[in-house]
Amino acid sequence: MGEKRTGFQSLWVTLKLNAGRFIAYAIFGALMGMLGGVIPVTIRIPLTYSGYILFSAYLLLSVVRVRKTCKSCQTGKFLKITKSPFLLGILTGFSICPAFLIALTSALKTSGPLSGMMLFIGFFVGTTAYMLPFALFGLLTTKDWITRAARMIAVVVVLYFGSIGIRGLASWILHPSLRLQYSQEVVEASDITGADSMAVFSIEDADTLYIVSFSDDEDDMGSELAAEIEKEGLPPIKVVETTSDLWREPVEQIPGLSAVLVPDWVDDRSNTETAQWQDDFAEYLRGMHMRIFAVEYQPFCADRVRGVQTFLQRYSFRCHPDSGFVFLMLNPLACTPVECSTCEIPH
């Protein structure tokens, strides 16, 4: 939109951009299908932030090139690279959005590079249907104010995605503890007999999502989470209300291999000092091979509710069909409920 084009030229640019996306998706799908679970899933977070930075750099250089061209100035070979919508399409194709992650998860479970490639080509076809109408916007570029506004908006996009990429990549490098929130590699499955016996578990596979809440623990927000969380995309939720001294009988009603949400102290990696009853509780859950999600509730607010819900809906876990695991869900929110404008539950 920052350059003047005819309708045909705009359509041609859009087609070349989508050709770049096609190549990127086909390559990525083939790699995922070929390597499968060998690739550590933890690379997706730094890859996403790096993609934001590369995309922002490309867009900024493109704005500089167009501005120089409009002033009849010479542009160097380096800037001319940004004239390629095909290259922009490749960068766009590697932008890891939530829909991309879903396709990625499916590709990891395919039986080879061809299957992975075909899956991502299908993903490309579905998303391209939304992009082709943008070719019509090229008809608006005959107006000078349209192209100037487009270049200004491009700079805003650069600042937004560039800041997200730099900040996210810096946090990923400087704060290793944050990786636990995103990493599927911290899943600890017990009694795994071999890779061939592994299965993929997601919350949608569970008949019921059990949330164990200790009413005598002021930091436990299990009941509040259950009341606030939306049911869409999740199985029926059942709250198991109990206390520190009477937990065994209610918890024994939960079938083995169930998906349960419990306080973060159930996981040793939370570095929480625990009492004997807490150790007994954690040991019981592991003995029943529960699929345990140990949630750090505090600070608790609406953002935390949405974060937990989104995570449960989006991620799957590799484990033995007859085994459980413990997944620690740390809270990335650095604010307190008093400071958080989105908080709905006072503390």
ZAVO-304407 format. One record per residue (C-alpha): residue number from 1; residue in one letter; x, y, z. Coordinates in pm, 1 decimal. Example, Ala and Ser with C-alpha at 12.3 -4.5 7.8 and 13.67 -1.06 7.14 Angstrom:
BEGIN
- 1 a 1230.0 -450.0 780.0
- 2 s 1367.0 -106.0 714.0
This chain:
BEGIN
- 1 m 0.0 0.0 0.0
- 2 g 300.0 228.2 32.7
- 3 e 370.2 224.3 -343.6
- 4 k 154.5 329.9 -637.4
- 5 r 31.4 29.6 -835.2
- 6 t -236.7 -56.2 -1085.4
- 7 g -495.1 -319.3 -1003.0
- 8 f -306.2 -580.2 -1206.3
- 9 q 26.1 -493.2 -1039.2
- 10 s -135.6 -520.9 -695.9
- 11 l -278.2 -862.3 -783.0
- 12 w 64.0 -974.9 -910.5
- 13 v 232.2 -860.3 -587.6
- 14 t -27.8 -1045.1 -380.0
- 15 l 23.4 -1362.6 -583.3
- 16 k 403.1 -1344.5 -538.6
- 17 l 362.9 -1283.2 -164.8
- 18 n 145.0 -1592.3 -136.7
- 19 a 392.7 -1790.1 -346.8
- 20 g 649.4 -1710.7 -77.6
- 21 r 407.4 -1826.5 189.7
- 22 f 347.6 -2147.1 -6.3
- 23 i 719.1 -2226.2 -22.9
- 24 a 766.2 -2150.0 348.6
- 25 y 470.3 -2365.6 454.4
- 26 a 571.4 -2655.3 227.7
- 27 i 929.6 -2656.6 358.4
- 28 f 823.7 -2622.9 721.4
- 29 g 560.1 -2895.8 688.8
- 30 a 805.0 -3135.5 524.9
- 31 l 1066.4 -3075.0 796.0
- 32 m 814.6 -3128.3 1074.8
- 33 g 679.6 -3445.3 913.8
- 34 m 1030.4 -3580.5 859.6
- 35 l 1177.6 -3499.2 1199.9
- 36 g 859.5 -3530.1 1404.0
- 37 g 913.9 -3522.6 1777.2
- 38 v 1293.0 -3506.8 1735.4
- 39 i 1275.6 -3126.2 1715.1
- 40 p 1242.9 -2979.1 2065.3
- 41 v 917.2 -2785.8 2075.9
- 42 t 1085.9 -2520.6 2289.7
- 43 i 1236.9 -2364.9 1976.7
- 44 r 900.7 -2220.6 1874.8
- 45 i 912.3 -1934.6 2126.4
- 46 p 1255.4 -1790.6 2034.0
- 47 l 1175.4 -1863.4 1668.4
- 48 t 857.5 -1657.3 1695.0
- 49 y 1034.4 -1360.1 1852.8
- 50 s 1318.2 -1381.9 1599.9
- 51 g 1058.8 -1389.0 1322.6
- 52 y 900.6 -1070.5 1459.1
- 53 i 1238.8 -897.6 1456.2
- 54 l 1322.0 -1008.9 1099.5
- 55 f 975.7 -911.7 977.5
- 56 s 1005.0 -569.1 1142.6
- 57 a 1351.4 -509.2 995.9
- 58 y 1228.5 -603.4 648.5
- 59 l 927.1 -373.8 675.9
- 60 l 1132.6 -80.0 803.9
- 61 l 1386.2 -115.1 522.5
- 62 s 1097.5 -136.5 278.2
- 63 v 959.6 195.4 405.4
- 64 v 1303.8 356.8 368.4
- 65 r 1336.4 223.1 12.9
- 66 v 992.6 347.1 -93.9
- 67 r 1055.5 689.1 57.9
- 68 k 1387.7 722.0 -125.6
- 69 t 1227.0 607.5 -450.6
- 70 c 951.6 867.4 -417.4
- 71 k 1218.2 1136.9 -385.7
- 72 s 1397.5 1004.0 -696.1
- 73 c 1694.0 898.5 -483.2
- 74 q 1914.5 599.0 -559.6
- 75 t 1862.3 291.8 -343.9
- 76 g 2138.5 44.6 -269.5
- 77 k 2125.8 -324.6 -352.3
- 78 f 2058.9 -408.3 11.2
- 79 l 1742.7 -196.9 19.4
- 80 k 1627.8 -337.0 -313.6
- 81 i 1590.5 -674.8 -145.5
- 82 t 1278.3 -537.9 22.8
- 83 k 1116.1 -491.8 -316.8
- 84 s 1048.4 -864.6 -327.7
- 85 p 697.4 -958.3 -210.5
- 86 f 811.0 -1320.7 -250.0
- 87 l 1067.7 -1274.4 30.0
- 88 l 806.6 -1100.8 244.2
- 89 g 579.1 -1400.5 186.6
- 90 i 849.2 -1638.2 310.9
- 91 l 895.4 -1431.2 627.9
- 92 t 518.5 -1418.2 676.5
- 93 g 500.5 -1794.0 625.3
- 94 f 732.1 -1852.9 920.0
- 95 s 536.8 -1625.8 1156.8
- 96 i 421.9 -1867.3 1427.1
- 97 c 67.0 -1769.2 1517.8
- 98 p -176.3 -1984.3 1722.9
- 99 a -328.4 -2140.1 1408.6
- 100 f 23.7 -2219.0 1285.0
- 101 l 100.5 -2393.3 1615.7
- 102 i -207.2 -2613.8 1578.1
- 103 a -93.4 -2716.8 1228.8
- 104 l 258.7 -2767.3 1364.8
- 105 t 132.8 -3002.6 1635.8
- 106 s -55.5 -3206.4 1375.1
- 107 a 246.8 -3217.2 1143.1
- 108 l 464.1 -3354.7 1423.8
- 109 k 229.4 -3652.9 1443.5
- 110 t 230.4 -3730.7 1068.6
- 111 s 413.6 -4023.3 918.8
- 112 g 661.3 -3849.1 692.5
- 113 p 769.5 -3536.7 504.0
- 114 l 502.0 -3573.0 233.7
- 115 s 222.4 -3595.9 491.1
- 116 g 358.9 -3293.1 678.9
- 117 m 394.6 -3095.7 355.5
- 118 m 39.4 -3178.0 244.1
- 119 l -98.4 -3074.2 582.1
- 120 f 71.7 -2733.9 564.6
- 121 i -29.9 -2685.1 201.0
- 122 g -386.7 -2733.8 318.4
- 123 f -321.1 -2475.7 589.2
- 124 f -186.2 -2241.6 317.8
- 125 v -495.5 -2284.9 98.8
- 126 g -729.5 -2212.5 387.5
- 127 t -549.1 -1895.0 495.0
- 128 t -490.7 -1764.6 140.7
- 129 a -864.4 -1728.1 89.1
- 130 y -854.4 -1440.0 337.6
- 131 m -555.2 -1267.2 173.0
- 132 l -647.4 -1249.7 -196.5
- 133 p -913.5 -977.2 -153.0
- 134 f -635.4 -744.3 -32.6
- 135 a -521.0 -718.8 -395.3
- 136 l -817.6 -485.8 -452.4
- 137 f -664.4 -234.2 -211.5
- 138 g -400.0 -163.3 -475.8
- 139 l -660.4 41.6 -661.2
- 140 l -649.0 295.3 -375.7
- 141 t -277.1 368.4 -414.7
- 142 t -339.4 625.9 -687.4
- 143 k -400.4 872.3 -403.7
- 144 d -84.6 1019.6 -248.9
- 145 w -233.6 1042.0 98.2
- 146 i -310.4 666.7 91.2
- 147 t 51.4 570.1 22.6
- 148 r 182.6 817.3 282.9
- 149 a -60.0 684.9 543.6
- 150 a 39.4 326.8 457.0
- 151 r 407.2 404.2 516.1
- 152 m 328.3 570.8 850.3
- 153 i 120.5 270.7 957.1
- 154 a 405.1 41.3 851.4
- 155 v 637.7 222.4 1093.2
- 156 v 383.5 172.5 1372.6
- 157 v 370.8 -199.9 1288.2
- 158 v 752.3 -211.0 1294.3
- 159 l 764.9 -52.3 1639.5
- 160 y 496.2 -284.3 1774.5
- 161 f 627.8 -618.8 1649.1
- 162 g 991.0 -515.0 1684.7
- 163 s 942.7 -429.9 2051.6
- 164 i 758.1 -756.8 2115.0
- 165 g 1033.2 -953.8 1943.1
- 166 i 1323.0 -781.7 2121.1
- 167 r 1157.3 -788.2 2462.0
- 168 g 1043.5 -1149.9 2424.5
- 169 l 1379.1 -1274.4 2300.7
- 170 a 1562.1 -1087.2 2577.5
- 171 s 1331.6 -1237.4 2843.1
- 172 w 1377.6 -1582.5 2694.4
- 173 i 1755.6 -1550.2 2712.9
- 174 l 1787.8 -1367.9 3047.2
- 175 h 1511.6 -1544.8 3244.3
- 176 p 1530.7 -1922.4 3188.6
- 177 s 1258.2 -1981.8 3448.7
- 178 l 999.3 -1830.4 3214.4
- 179 r 1059.6 -2111.3 2968.6
- 180 l 870.5 -2351.2 3194.6
- 181 q 544.5 -2180.4 3107.3
- 182 y 581.6 -2254.8 2737.9
- 183 s 790.9 -2568.5 2726.0
- 184 q 639.1 -2909.3 2669.8
- 185 e 976.2 -3053.6 2764.4
- 186 v 914.1 -2998.8 3135.6
- 187 v 641.1 -3260.1 3125.3
- 188 e 757.6 -3548.9 3339.6
- 189 a 584.4 -3870.5 3237.7
- 190 s 637.1 -4169.1 3463.3
- 191 d 670.1 -4536.2 3363.1
- 192 i 748.1 -4458.5 3000.0
- 193 t 864.5 -4779.4 2834.7
- 194 g 978.7 -4635.4 2502.4
- 195 a 909.2 -4386.2 2228.1
- 196 d 689.8 -4632.3 2035.4
- 197 s 446.3 -4650.9 2326.9
- 198 m 404.8 -4275.8 2357.5
- 199 a 67.1 -4111.8 2300.7
- 200 v -54.0 -3753.2 2280.2
- 201 f -284.2 -3627.8 2553.7
- 202 s -483.1 -3305.9 2548.1
- 203 i -744.7 -3169.2 2783.9
- 204 e -1009.9 -3234.1 2519.3
- 205 d -936.8 -3606.5 2558.2
- 206 a -1043.8 -3596.9 2924.3
- 207 d -1400.8 -3676.3 3028.1
- 208 t -1378.0 -3429.5 3317.7
- 209 l -1133.0 -3164.3 3428.9
- 210 y -1099.5 -3186.5 3808.2
- 211 i -991.2 -2877.0 4001.4
- 212 v -879.7 -2956.1 4357.8
- 213 s -926.3 -2653.9 4583.6
- 214 f -810.1 -2620.9 4945.3
- 215 s -1046.6 -2385.9 5126.2
- 216 d -805.6 -2330.4 5416.8
- 217 d -528.6 -2200.8 5187.6
- 218 e -568.7 -1830.2 5111.2
- 219 d -338.8 -1854.8 4807.2
- 220 d -544.1 -2134.8 4652.7
- 221 m -777.8 -1990.2 4387.9
- 222 g -902.9 -2319.9 4243.6
- 223 s -1270.7 -2249.3 4312.9
- 224 e -1240.3 -1895.4 4175.0
- 225 l -1067.5 -2024.8 3862.9
- 226 a -1343.0 -2279.9 3806.5
- 227 a -1610.4 -2010.5 3846.0
- 228 e -1441.3 -1775.3 3599.5
- 229 i -1309.8 -2013.4 3335.2
- 230 e -1521.2 -2057.0 3025.1
- 231 k -1636.3 -2404.8 2932.7
- 232 e -1591.9 -2367.8 2555.6
- 233 g -1320.3 -2600.7 2431.3
- 234 l -1282.8 -2768.2 2771.4
- 235 p -1445.2 -3081.0 2915.0
- 236 p -1694.0 -3051.4 3204.8
- 237 i -1527.0 -2901.5 3511.5
- 238 k -1573.1 -3049.4 3859.3
- 239 v -1441.3 -2871.2 4166.9
- 240 v -1319.6 -3097.1 4448.6
- 241 e -1344.1 -2883.9 4763.8
- 242 t -1128.6 -3007.8 5048.8
- 243 t -896.8 -2902.3 5331.1
- 244 s -543.8 -2980.9 5437.8
- 245 d -647.3 -3236.1 5699.2
- 246 l -943.8 -3397.1 5520.0
- 247 w -819.5 -3415.6 5161.1
- 248 r -792.6 -3790.3 5112.5
- 249 e -1158.8 -3896.0 5098.9
- 250 p -1273.1 -3631.4 4843.7
- 251 v -964.1 -3678.2 4626.4
- 252 e -1002.7 -4056.9 4624.6
- 253 q -1325.4 -4004.5 4426.9
- 254 i -1119.6 -3883.6 4127.7
- 255 p -1054.1 -4171.3 3883.2
- 256 g -697.5 -4257.7 3790.9
- 257 l -548.9 -4103.1 3474.5
- 258 s -775.2 -3799.1 3515.4
- 259 a -675.6 -3443.6 3429.5
- 260 v -646.4 -3243.0 3752.3
- 261 l -557.4 -2884.2 3836.6
- 262 v -383.7 -2839.8 4170.8
- 263 p -172.4 -2572.2 4344.4
- 264 d 183.8 -2528.5 4220.6
- 265 w 339.6 -2673.0 4537.7
- 266 v 253.6 -3023.2 4410.6
- 267 d 548.8 -2985.1 4171.5
- 268 d 890.9 -2990.5 4340.0
- 269 r 1020.6 -2741.4 4082.5
- 270 s 805.4 -2468.6 4235.5
- 271 n 1062.9 -2451.2 4517.8
- 272 t 784.3 -2423.8 4775.3
- 273 e 842.8 -2554.7 5125.5
- 274 t 579.9 -2821.9 5181.9
- 275 a 434.1 -2995.0 5485.9
- 276 q 404.8 -3371.3 5518.3
- 277 w 36.0 -3375.1 5416.2
- 278 q 124.1 -3187.3 5097.2
- 279 d 391.8 -3441.2 5010.3
- 280 d 141.9 -3722.0 5077.7
- 281 f -116.2 -3552.3 4855.5
- 282 a 131.9 -3512.4 4569.2
- 283 e 250.1 -3871.1 4607.0
- 284 y -109.3 -3998.8 4594.2
- 285 l -178.8 -3813.2 4268.5
- 286 r 135.7 -3951.4 4109.5
- 287 g 49.4 -4300.3 4227.9
- 288 m -288.2 -4272.4 4052.1
- 289 h -108.3 -4162.7 3730.9
- 290 m -299.5 -3837.7 3714.6
- 291 r -235.6 -3583.2 3438.3
- 292 i -142.6 -3307.8 3680.9
- 293 f -134.6 -2935.5 3603.2
- 294 a 29.1 -2759.5 3898.1
- 295 v -88.9 -2397.4 3872.1
- 296 e 76.6 -2097.1 4033.4
- 297 y -232.6 -1885.5 4102.3
- 298 q -84.7 -1571.2 4255.0
- 299 p -114.7 -1292.8 4159.7
- 300 f -465.0 -1394.2 4053.2
- 301 c -669.2 -1183.7 3811.4
- 302 a -875.3 -1209.3 3493.0
- 303 d -557.5 -1226.2 3283.6
- 304 r -445.4 -1532.4 3479.6
- 305 v -781.8 -1700.9 3416.6
- 306 r -755.3 -1639.6 3042.3
- 307 g -393.5 -1755.3 3039.3
- 308 v -472.4 -2088.0 3206.7
- 309 q -775.4 -2148.9 2985.1
- 310 t -587.8 -2069.3 2663.6
- 311 f -295.9 -2291.3 2761.5
- 312 l -519.0 -2589.1 2838.2
- 313 q -704.5 -2552.9 2508.2
- 314 r -394.3 -2510.0 2293.7
- 315 y -130.5 -2757.8 2412.7
- 316 s -92.7 -3134.6 2398.8
- 317 f 142.9 -3358.5 2598.5
- 318 r 336.4 -3668.4 2501.2
- 319 c 314.3 -3946.0 2757.5
- 320 h 254.0 -4318.0 2792.8
- 321 p -120.5 -4400.9 2760.5
- 322 d -123.4 -4557.1 3108.5
- 323 s 97.0 -4299.8 3279.7
- 324 g 56.0 -3960.1 3430.0
- 325 f 269.6 -3648.4 3429.2
- 326 v 321.8 -3328.1 3623.1
- 327 f 326.4 -2996.8 3436.2
- 328 l 420.4 -2679.9 3622.5
- 329 m 230.8 -2371.0 3503.8
- 330 l 416.9 -2071.8 3641.2
- 331 n 248.6 -1732.2 3652.2
- 332 p 426.7 -1481.9 3424.3
- 333 l 229.2 -1186.3 3562.9
- 334 a 460.7 -954.4 3753.0
- 335 c 185.2 -727.5 3883.6
- 336 t -25.9 -758.5 4194.6
- 337 p -406.9 -750.9 4186.0
- 338 v -402.2 -396.1 4324.1
- 339 e -198.0 -279.0 4024.4
- 340 c -378.3 -485.0 3759.6
- 341 s -664.3 -299.1 3593.1
- 342 t -817.3 -620.6 3458.6
- 343 c -850.0 -788.7 3798.0
- 344 e -1204.3 -888.9 3882.5
- 345 i -1132.2 -1071.7 4207.8
- 346 p -1004.2 -858.5 4498.1
- 347 h -716.9 -989.9 4709.6
